[in-house]
Amino acid sequence: MSFQTQSGWHCQFLEEDLKTPIPVRLNLIAQKKLFEIAERGGYKLNLEGRQALQRAIDMGRGGIWLDLTEEQYRRLKGAR
């Protein structure tokens, strides 16, 4: 998942090749939602992971590698 701020947080999801976009985009108001998505998506939110995510948020853009279950991936691909 990549994200950037511009009047809120805009999130885009990519396939494993990091080139092919999944046609789902989220627009979030609160940055804490990025942490929630990361946690639900299997991103390691240990101290290092939290610091890396916070650093990206502070910069206004970044990306994290989600470890989705097959069900989460299927639902993401099917969401419109």
ABEGO torsion letter per residue (X at the ends): XBBBBBGEBBBBBBBAAGABBBABBBBBABAAAAAAAAAAAGBBABAAAAAAAAAAAAAGBEBBBBBBBAAAAAAAAABX
